[in-house]
Amino acid sequence: MDQIPYSHLEKGTFLIASPDVESGIFFRSVLILCEHSPNGSFGIVINKKLDLELPEEILSFERLSNPRIEIRAGGPVQTNQMILLHSSSDLPEQTIEICEGVYLGGDLQFLQEAVSSEGGPEIRLCFGYTGWQSGQLEREFLDGGWFLHPASAKYVFEMPVHDIWQSLLREMGGKYATLSMIPEDLTLN
């Protein structure tokens, strides 16, 4: 019996770009949906590395003791805005749990303490985000632009970024597993 595809647009869902999305930040991207309501939605791309030098007052690499910090391009909107995704449940008044083990938010003091602690939490410094107006994400999903999968900390924090898109599609099985084998450069096919 075929598995019924996941089809719930809600906080804590991965949006996996269909292979039809061919350019820009959304090419083979995976986003975690952080908010979805009748007023609109917002999510953060989790599988696009970003090479960026941060000001000393935000992040001092001399004091960097936590090896679990990575920088991501979170989306095309407000790319100069830093958003924290992390694994710490210690700040319930400052954070929102997106799915089990993945939290959004935190202040500069939290970030500085977390980066200077060898045993600190997993942290993804995401620059920018993706936003949709009311009904826009639903239309993109119904038009086949996104596949959905329940989000998990494993893919946000443990999986190498270049493996996330393919691994999620393989995990979904069936036609999705087949789509995961499409080469990035179709001229190589």
WOZIMO-V159385 format. One record per residue. N is the residue number from 1. RES is the residue in one letter. SS is DSSP state (H for helix, E for strand, - for the rest). PHI is phi in degrees with one decimal (none if undefined). NEAR is the number of other ideal C-beta (glycine too) atoms within 10 Angstrom. Layout:
BEGIN
n = <N/N>
res = <RES/RES>
ss = <SS/SS>
phi = <PHI/PHI>
near = <NEAR/NEAR>
END
This chain:
BEGIN
n = <1/2/3/4/5/6/7/8/9/10/11/12/13/14/15/16/17/18/19/20/21/22/23/24/25/26/27/28/29/30/31/32/33/34/35/36/37/38/39/40/41/42/43/44/45/46/47/48/49/50/51/52/53/54/55/56/57/58/59/60/61/62/63/64/65/66/67/68/69/70/71/72/73/74/75/76/77/78/79/80/81/82/83/84/85/86/87/88/89/90/91/92/93/94/95/96/97/98/99/100/101/102/103/104/105/106/107/108/109/110/111/112/113/114/115/116/117/118/119/120/121/122/123/124/125/126/127/128/129/130/131/132/133/134/135/136/137/138/139/140/141/142/143/144/145/146/147/148/149/150/151/152/153/154/155/156/157/158/159/160/161/162/163/164/165/166/167/168/169/170/171/172/173/174/175/176/177/178/179/180/181/182/183/184/185/186/187/188/189>
res = <M/D/Q/I/P/Y/S/H/L/E/K/G/T/F/L/I/A/S/P/D/V/E/S/G/I/F/F/R/S/V/L/I/L/C/E/H/S/P/N/G/S/F/G/I/V/I/N/K/K/L/D/L/E/L/P/E/E/I/L/S/F/E/R/L/S/N/P/R/I/E/I/R/A/G/G/P/V/Q/T/N/Q/M/I/L/L/H/S/S/S/D/L/P/E/Q/T/I/E/I/C/E/G/V/Y/L/G/G/D/L/Q/F/L/Q/E/A/V/S/S/E/G/G/P/E/I/R/L/C/F/G/Y/T/G/W/Q/S/G/Q/L/E/R/E/F/L/D/G/G/W/F/L/H/P/A/S/A/K/Y/V/F/E/M/P/V/H/D/I/W/Q/S/L/L/R/E/M/G/G/K/Y/A/T/L/S/M/I/P/E/D/L/T/L/N>
ss = <-/-/-/-/-/-/-/-/-/-/-/-/E/E/E/E/E/-/-/-/-/-/-/H/H/H/-/-/-/E/E/E/E/E/E/E/E/-/-/E/E/E/E/E/E/-/-/-/E/-/-/-/-/-/-/-/-/-/-/-/-/-/-/-/-/-/-/-/E/E/E/E/E/-/-/-/E/E/E/E/E/E/E/E/E/E/-/-/-/-/-/-/-/-/E/E/E/E/E/-/-/E/E/E/E/-/-/H/H/H/H/H/H/H/H/-/-/-/-/-/-/-/E/E/E/E/E/E/E/E/E/E/E/-/-/H/H/H/H/H/H/H/-/-/-/E/E/E/E/E/-/-/H/H/H/H/H/H/-/-/H/H/H/H/H/H/H/H/H/H/H/H/-/H/H/H/H/H/H/-/-/-/-/-/-/H/H/H/->
phi = <none/-70.8/-75.2/-75.0/-65.0/-65.7/-140.4/-105.1/-83.5/-159.5/-52.1/90.0/-111.9/-84.4/-105.1/-108.5/-63.9/-69.1/-61.6/-70.1/-79.1/-105.1/-145.1/73.8/-63.6/-86.8/-61.9/52.3/-91.4/-128.7/-115.4/-103.3/-79.5/-95.4/-156.8/-147.1/-148.5/-59.4/-84.4/144.9/-143.2/-146.5/-146.3/-129.3/-68.9/-109.8/-120.1/-125.5/-66.4/-136.9/-90.1/-152.6/-96.2/-100.2/-59.8/-51.9/-70.2/-92.5/-147.9/-97.0/-69.6/-69.6/-96.5/-74.8/-108.4/-84.5/-80.0/-101.0/-115.0/-137.2/-106.8/-128.6/-86.2/-83.0/158.6/-84.9/-98.6/47.4/-66.8/-92.1/-93.6/-93.7/-121.9/-99.0/-110.2/-153.4/-106.2/-92.9/-97.1/-75.9/-122.3/-60.7/-80.5/-112.1/-124.8/-122.6/-78.4/-84.8/-153.0/-57.0/84.4/-126.2/-122.2/-115.6/117.0/122.5/-102.3/-63.1/-62.3/-58.2/-61.0/-64.7/-68.0/-67.2/-75.5/-92.4/-107.4/-56.7/-98.3/-65.9/-72.0/-64.4/-137.6/-117.7/-85.4/-106.4/-106.1/91.4/-154.4/-120.0/-129.0/-131.8/-75.5/-50.3/82.4/-66.3/-65.2/-58.7/-63.8/-61.5/-65.2/-65.7/-80.8/88.2/-76.1/-132.9/-107.7/-115.4/-153.4/-59.1/-73.5/-150.1/-61.7/-52.6/-76.9/-74.4/-113.5/-103.4/-81.8/-58.2/-56.3/-74.2/-103.6/-61.9/-58.0/-64.9/-62.6/-63.5/-63.3/-61.4/-61.8/-71.3/73.8/55.0/-62.4/-67.4/-61.8/-64.9/-62.8/-65.6/-92.5/-65.8/-67.2/-60.0/-103.2/-65.5/-71.2/-84.5/-79.9>
near = <3/7/9/6/13/13/9/10/17/13/19/17/24/25/24/24/22/18/16/9/17/11/6/9/17/20/13/20/22/29/26/25/25/24/16/19/10/7/9/14/26/21/27/25/25/25/24/22/12/15/6/12/8/13/7/10/8/12/21/13/10/6/11/12/12/17/8/16/19/16/19/22/20/30/24/14/11/13/14/6/12/18/20/23/26/27/17/18/12/13/15/10/5/15/20/12/14/23/19/11/18/25/23/20/18/21/12/12/10/20/19/15/16/23/21/15/11/8/8/21/22/20/23/22/21/24/20/22/20/21/16/17/9/11/12/12/22/13/10/18/16/9/10/10/15/23/22/18/18/12/27/19/16/12/23/25/19/10/17/9/16/12/12/22/23/17/17/21/25/15/13/19/13/11/12/18/13/11/18/19/10/12/9/9/6/9/5/6/7>
END
